[in-house]
Amino acid sequence: MEHNDRSSQEVDGDSCGSSTSGSPEMDRNPSPPPEEDETEAGEEADAIGETVYSKHWLFSTLTRLIEMVTDQGNGPSDFSMELMDDLEEDLCKVWDMAMNKDVAVFLQEFKAPDILLGVIAKSRNPRLTEICVGILGNMACFHDTCVSLSQNSDLGAVLLLLLGDNDPPTLLETCRLLLTCMSQPDVAPLWLERIRQQPAVCGSLCFIMSSSTNVDLLVKVGELVDKLFDEDEEIMKSWVSTPPSESDPHKDTQQDIASSLLEAATQLRSESQEALEVYLHSLQLLTTVEEGMQALVSDAACGRALWTFVSKIVCEDFCQADDPPLILQEQKALLAPALALLSALHSSLQMDISAELIGSLIRILQFNAEYCQSRTAGSSESGESQKEEEKQVEDVQLKALVETTAEFLSVVIMELTKDLLSSVVKEGHLTEEGCVSAVGTLVPQHRTAVQHLVGLLSEVEPKLADIIKKDIPISSSVSS
């Protein structure tokens, strides 16, 4: 290792420097260093890189692991491999140590991945498998070791097979390792190609999403599926179009990818907003390709169930009337894919729009207008320099949410009837502030929808129609 080479040179230099140049005693051997220096040099040579971790201890631990697997691997095929407490504790230390770059590089140079791969292949102990995959996952956090691990085709094949395992902790570590590798641009194409060639991966992930109740596992599987869909449209298309493989052990009970995503999202609704966001984004990505839309809206597909689920989320869980406008900042990443999903499903399934959903769309635009006003006021008070700085920082996510909401609301407004608008008003979903904010957002690009809304309001709520006409120059904007 670099550090050990440097240490060796420093010791040699000190030895040579013990005799003064030109001294008559140069022809005799130099005096041995003090015993304390020898101990320090030995400890330094045993250290891994710049760490205090011992090479000897690591060698010993891996050797004990190999011996255990070899001895117990010779037993009957149904023999449950026993992992001794002391070895488990030491392997867990290695797992933690692998988060250090020097240790990860040393493990790679010591061929630890090959050792761990051999253990995984022979292991009949779920905890042992989990630890080995976890060590590899920590090693993959660093670019060079991630590249080296990814280039190991045997390791790649074994990890994809592990997705069919039935042990949640092992599945969690496997997904974490795959996601870590997929996040490295240098090797992501290699993993995408492997996954394209393994149709059973889809079945394994669908089975986890549709049957697991382990929140951490569902979160990580959702992140992996979302990453795959985001990186490779062809994988997404094939997964929604290909029936279960005959070799898939879950082929008789497996749900399709869209239904599996919905099942997991339903499970996570009350558990994790961040995870729910990932699943809604994956489902929204399906609507961006023809094959995905067909998988959602065809007969017996989950499109209608998905509409009902997402509508409840938007109407009941987020952006409520008693929330502060700032709530949009916290919920924008989830609301954007949710509304994009509803918009796509509505255009294909022609689902009925509830008064509550219309109220939520209006409220989002109202909250955005109030949030923007508060930011403008704050900028005026804090000075021009900060105001200029804020102008340069565009909130892309919030902008996307507002555009999606406005587009969807304009479509909904064009389908509004007098009776539905009356319900919206009577149930308190259309306040003066909300209506003015919504129309103010819609006017520039959705003139026809604004004109239709004002026309209906003139019959249902004339005072509100007059207020809008007074506050916003609608006639001039819709005349062209």
Secondary structure, 3 states (H helix, E strand, C coil): CHHHHHHHHHHHHHHHCCCCCCCHHHHCCCCCCCHHHHHHHHHHHHECCCCCCEHHHHHHHHHHHHHHHHHHHCCCCCCCCCCCHHHHHHHHHHHHHCCCHHHHHHHHHCCHHHHHHHHHHHCCCHHHHHHHHHHHHHHCCCHHHHHHHHCCHHHHHHHHHHCCCCCHHHHHHHHHHHHHHHCCCCCHHHHHHHHHCCCHHHHHHHHHHHHCCCHHHHHHHHHHHHHHHHHCHHHHHHHHHCCCCCCCCCCCCCCCHHHHHHHHHHHHCCCCHHHHHHHHHHHHHHCCCHHHHHHHHCCCCCHHHHHHHHHHHHHHHCCCCCCCCCHHHHHHHHHHHHHHHHHHHHHHHCCCCCHHHHHHHHHHHHHHHHHHHHHHHHHHHHCHHHHHHHHHCCCHHHHHHHHHHHHHHHHHHHCCCHHHHHHHHHCCCCCHHHHHHHHHHHCCCCHHHHHHHHHHHHHHCHHHHHHHHHHCCHHHHHCC
